[in-house]
Amino acid sequence: MDLLTPESLGILFAVGLLAGFVDSIAGGGGLLTIPALLAAGLSPAEALATGKLQSSFGSLSATIKFVRRGEVNPGAMRTMILCTFVGAGAGATLVQMLDPSFLRDVIPILLIGIAIYLLLSPKAGDVDAHQRIGEHAFALSIGTGIGFYDGFFGPGTGTFFAIAFVSLLGHNLRRATAHTKVLNLTSNVASLLFFIIGGHVLWTIGLLMGVGQYIGAQLGAHMVIRNGARVVRPMLVVASVVITAKLVWSDEHNILRELFAAAVAWIA
């Protein structure tokens, strides 16, 4: 596939727009963008690197919206931001050292696992709940851990952060989403810096999708502020499974396809 044809660029722009919208509401926009970039013909490293460029626009857009509306104060999150930056940088460094064939096999498995998690995870509440750990402990464990995951892979990061804010710090869903965007922006920027150093970013595609991400994130953040985040999870699950299935079946050497074929042969 020629990535620079108007048709290909138009599709990727639309994916960025949709991903920015859903990511600003419930997280998980990478469940759409990473499979789309891989299906378009990018290598795993290029897909992850370019995904970080375009998703940075979305997380920046949503963060600006939430800060302007007084939903979050980044200055009060300095320790969380620092830990998330360090974790994401480490993850982005490690993923560039791995064999691309390993990534091509493991990415669909991770995507399906995340989709199942999103489907089965309990819904967050609408009011603040009991805080279970201190903010410094949260920064060291959740900020560093999920930051590392975002640098290494990424899809579902916003959802994981939001769930952590709700379950561990007792935030309501709207407040958790606003704080999530600050840390998501941090991990995106940190990862992007290391991917730029590695030379894996495709700038034309990343910037075009980034424009879509920015617009979509503005719309999604506005919906969160007005209505809360309750509408995206089923769409994320369905979209991620469908796109991942396309990716798996387009790669004849993919481990999931081989396992499925082996299972069918055994049953027959």
Steps between C-alpha positions, in 0.01 A plus 500: 500500500623848410477688829502845338200460267205730578287197585750356750565836664128572520435169677784556747380855569151364576649236731694773682184710537300210643787388723544850641130514580479166678839532669405828667187338641604157623851433370596229255536702181813300426276197456393669178815676382763228553313227308411752228865603458613137495228406251614793281843339469715664769749287690422446871764753607376756246138445606581552868721803432259669258215416735674693776535806277134513404370406847704782654274744315191337646624489858621861472164611365304329777740621770464860386121467508495352850750752640309795358178371654665457842467121505871437574810685624819353343715689751363283781599185308876560473607171659254300289618677185867433577447129574284455192763669282777272630288185457393590147856581393619163629219316320563678169871422525441131567247445222748626239746229604261212429474289186222641276369149434443459874300823507289395202404182683442649843311819402178323391509289817532812715224676307257214548590474869436871550169481314387215727609698805304805384195283443511337844631786716249664736370847422648788694284704732358848459598627847830513691568190709746396771872564432702181554862616452696825519576706192877437520444123516259535208761693302775243560287193431229603255676794334821306438330170419232619260745754356735211419214309339408803289856540379529130424160447337227749589142403404269523800735723701237768558252240621754348739590842641133591545422174679801553728392855588151375584594184690812622684457877544121499517441746214164512325508409132503855364782607732692179427472559125634855534800388707557208265546734204788680676688174561411369155648815346813451710549138392429583135757780491765295684449201269500720192836655590665158519332380180621813319853419614451147364388639161170308482247786466320548166435873522250556218263232626551586866434872454193444283350256750602742775273768355214251509594403856497863614154566359357174629646549848345847528159354421546206737626713791198729455272197529676382817463842662131515412383141539766279656665205325251219443466440127824372347598162649281272282616678184863463605463128561328431168735720297816356656390141445397561138817688405724254685330209325577665165864544603531139618349349186705719266824360645535132409775451757315657791505279808128546573408387149730200528352403838146532366583291192661236720193488724266458201720224360502320835121519531455376144 
